[in-house]
Amino acid sequence: MKKILTLLAFVMTCQLTFSQTYQDVINNFKDDGNYVELTKDLLKVAIDAGQVPLEKDFVKRIDCMKFLAVTNAEKLEAFTKQVKALEVRYNRLGDEESEDGEKMFLFYDGEDTEKMTALIFGIVKADGGQFIVIEGNLSSNDLDDLSKMAD
């Protein structure tokens, strides 16, 4: 019995060690030229200029926002698989599929939804995919604010 438990612990450790991170997904697809990273300072400038519709209190808790667009149809299947594989390493908040085939995956990194260090969005459509990562000191209230802004 002890050997079985040791083997299971080893398998779980290996799985977590070798699973994809959100930065791996970005690194694998950012060479197509569709990647933007906004640091805290750039976000402040964009907010002040009225270019980004985010609340200033929310922006204070953000360290960085990363945006990736995958427009190459040949890479879309690999992108979809890598986004789905994030569920091994990160906590899943949900996923949805719309009538037109659009799939959205939502993950978070952190202890729980009140102490998140990253929100990870993956959106896959027939004509491309989007990947958005918001890093910072986030909570479930920020999810509510984000959903209101999306409407």
Disulfide bonds with the S-S distance in Angstrom:
none
